[in-house]
């Protein structure tokens, strides 16, 4: 087999419709656009969602248009309260992404986590997560534990 022997399967290719090439072609003069009107003009076709100048549906409905400003650089943290740590971890345990995922508090060990100060903590824990709130730091240290960087 040589390169010049290769060809497309029958029906796989179509010849392009060449419009505006004179009256003999059958597609001359108006070039299949009809006579007058917006769509017969160059650049006259409006985009998808155009409603004749009326405010488009995508801008009228808040869930389509987006509620307010949404930063493309937003970083999401999985929130974990100190009361949850108190329920799941034993005294002297290390709290990090791997241990939280192993206990089923977060889904993946590389998920960004922020420990919040909701509830009470009665165990001495070493916390190594991405962020810790000020109230959570106070409760962890009051229980005899420590918060290590990064946070």
GIGIRA-V551505 format. One record per backbone hydrogen bond with DSSP energy under -0.5 kcal/mol. NH is the residue of the N-H (numbers start at 1). CO is the residue of the C=O. Records with the same first field share a line. If there is no record, write none. Layout:
NH: CO + CO
This chain:
5: 2
6: 3
12: 9
18: 16
19: 17
20: 27
25: 22
26: 23
30: 28
31: 28
33: 30
40: 37
41: 37 + 38
44: 41
50: 47
51: 54
54: 51
59: 56
60: 56
61: 57
64: 61
65: 61
66: 62
68: 66
74: 71
76: 74
78: 112
79: 77
80: 114
82: 116
83: 118
84: 81
85: 81
86: 82
87: 83
88: 84
89: 85
92: 124
93: 90
95: 93 + 126
96: 94
100: 96
101: 97
102: 98
103: 99
104: 101
105: 100
106: 100
111: 108
114: 78
115: 131
116: 80 + 114
125: 123
126: 93
127: 125 + 146
128: 95 + 126
130: 113
131: 113
132: 151
133: 115
137: 133
138: 134
139: 135
140: 136
141: 137
142: 138
143: 139
144: 141
145: 140
146: 125
148: 127 + 146
